[in-house]
Amino acid sequence: MTHAHTHISQHGASHGHRHEHGPDGQADILDLDAEVLAEHTAAITAWLPLKTDPHDIVDLGCGTGAGTFALLDRFPDSHVTAVDASAEHLQRLRARARLLGVQERVHTVQADLDEAAWPDLGSPDLVWASASMHHMARPGRTLRTVHDTLAPGGMFAVVELAGHPRFLPLNAPADRPGLEERVHAAADRRQAERMPHRGADWGPMLIAAGFTIEGEHTLAVNLEGSRSEAIGRYATGVLQRLRSAVASDLTPEDLTALERLLDTSGPHSILRRDDLTVRTERTVWAARRT
């Protein structure tokens, strides 16, 4: 459930509102996220309790397109309007669409979804928001706007991660076991105020916005082995961003151990490990405008 800002966006997402983008590699992480979690994203699109296949889809906070391309693949007669605040992410998405030969089925819109006035997104049959809703400053208003944008009977799919993905065994590294959990705990403390809706139960908020909940589904993510090279790059990118966010909160010993893991040319680099996994959970809420 597809987008690493200080929060690592999985499944796709730079989330339709403003974040800092630049040389820290967020777009690269989103691309890796899409690659590593492709089967899980496909499983979510397959689960959606749709009555008919949607033709007009909006992907809110589309990032570099993990959800967009999964939806185009799942619904071959559909067209997707991909919305994001980042011009770089949308540029990558358009390039990927051309590479896949689906550029005629994709329209991109650069917009900050925290603004009160949204661009005209038509009357879609399906709105998809993966790892983006928890970034909204006023999620209640956003949910009501989505409700009013959808065609009557249309569906809103909200996909969220249970938290940052984990990659290392609990006893790693050997000299600082449990390091990854301490890094994540520090990041969670920093983000609790800035993103109070991360990890929220979106069901009651969707109902309050006028939706009917038609289903809720949680998928466990536990990937290992076959994608080890991509997982290594993904883990490195995610932990590099976490290090930037929480370095001042770590003990000197933990910071040193983390930097050894992130030294891609060093003997302790994450890229040299053969015991990495991707562990997290993704939950999807399917809500209908009745």
Summary of the structure (lengths in Angstrom):
residues: 290
radius of gyration: 18.6
end to end distance: 24.7
largest distance: 57.7
contacts: 1043
relative contact order: 0.18
helix: 41%
strand: 19%
